[in-house]
């Protein structure tokens, strides 16, 4: 099984396919029903017309809507082109950088200057926490760092032994 076969379901996941599959399950249409596809196309066309008339902007699947400085911004968290580096045999980090760059570009339209930490805080907050074991640090701001070793006592230390011995016995 190659990478394209592994990620094919993710490439095929879109709103129209989901709507057609819903109709197939709910109303006994076939999986590749032409009638279900026509219903989906007509409903989506009419929804787009009504939303255009009302001035409503709908978020598409895999998009995150935010309000920054009083303006709304939509961040594209997934697009099929994000998978191209993975399908080409490259690492997940290259695909992740495409997501990061696209979201940073959208944020720059409103904020004009975007720090990498701002984008990470929105789309991947765990990226701000270094995960290298008990010697890593938790960054809460640019000026403040708390080493994990000051919070977690290693096994065998006096305070760790005292805390274990002071626990009530389990019944």
N, C-alpha and C positions, 0 to 999 in steps of 0.2 A: 504494500500500500504506500503510495507516494504522498507527498505533502498536499498536492492538489486534491486528492481524494479525501484526505483528512479534513481539509478546510472548505470543501465544496458546500456542505450544509450551511456554513456561515455566509458564504457568497450568495446562496439562494434565499437567505432570510431577508425578506423585505415585506412591506405592508401589503402589497397586492397578493403575494403568495399566501400570506397568513389569512387574508380575507377570503380567498378562494378555498383554502383548506377548511376554514370555518364553515363556509356554505356547504362544502362537501360533507362534512361531518353532521351538521345540523339538519340539512334538508335533503340528505341522501343523493347528492350529486356525485358523479365519479371524480376521482382524484384530478384528472386532467379535463374536467368538464368545460366545454366551450361556453355553455350557458352561464356557469358560475363566473368565468372570466369576463363575459360581457356585462353581467350584473355589476361586478366589481369595478370595471372600467366606467360604467355609466354613473354609479354612485359616487365614485371619486371625482369624476368630471363635474358633477353637480355640486358636490361639496366645495370644490375649488372655486366655482362660480359664485356661490353664496359667500364664501369667505372673502373673496375679492371685493364683492359689493359691500360687505360689512367692514372691510378693512382689518380682518382678523388674520393673523399669521400663525399657522399651526406648526408646532415642532414636529419634525419627521422622526421616525424611529431612530434610536441611537444618537439623538441630539439632546444636549443639556441646555435648558433656558435659564439665564441668570439676569439679574438686574444689577448693573454696575453704574454708579454715578447717575442714577435716575434714568438710564437707558437700558433697554433689553438687548441682550446679546445671546446668540445661539451658538453653542460650541459643538462641532462635529466629532463625537467620540468614536464613531466607526463609519468608515466608507470602504467599499470593496478595494480601492487602490491601496489602502493601508496593508493589505495582505500580500501585495506584490513582492516586497523583499523576502517574506517568509516563503512564498511559493518559489522564489528564485534560489532558495537555499541559504539565505542570509539569516542572521539572528533576529530574535524578537526585539532586541534593542533598536535595530534600525526601523522596524515597523512602529515601535513606540515613539521614536523621534518624529516620525511623520505625523502622528496624532498630536504630539506636543507642539510641533511647528504650526499646524493648522489652527489649533486652539489659541496659540500665542498671537497669530496673525489676526484672528477675529477679535481678540481682546485689545490689540493695538488700535483698532478702529475707534474704540471708545476711550481707552486709557492713554494712548499715545506712547507711553513708556511702560513696558511690562518686564518685570524681573522674572527670571526662571522660577524663583520660589513662589511667586504669585500664581503662576500657571500650575505648578505642582500642587499647591495647596488646594486648588479647585478640582483638578482632574485625578490626582493621585496623592492624597495627603500622606500616605505611608512612605512615599519616596523621600520625605523630609526626615524620616527617622532612619538612622543608620542601623542595619541589622547585622552586627558583627559579634554578637555574644555579649557577655557581661562587661567587657571593657569599652563598649560603644557609648556614645553620648546621645542624649535626647536634646535636640535643638528646639527650644521654644521661641527664641527670637534671635536676631543677629548678635546681640550683645550678651546673651545669657546661655550658658551651657551647664548641664548637670550630668556628671559622670554616673553611669549606672552603678559603679562600684560603691559610690557613697550611699546608694539606696538599697542595694542588695548585699547582705553579708554573706561571704563565702562559707560553705559548710566546714565545720571544724573550728570556726572562730568562737571566742568566748560568748559574744552576744547571741550568736546563732544557737549555741548549745544551751544557753540559759533560756532562750525563747522556746526551744523544744521541750526542755525539762519543766517549764512553767505551764505548759498546756495541760488541761485537765484530762484524765484518762478517758478513753472511749468506753462506753458501756454497751 
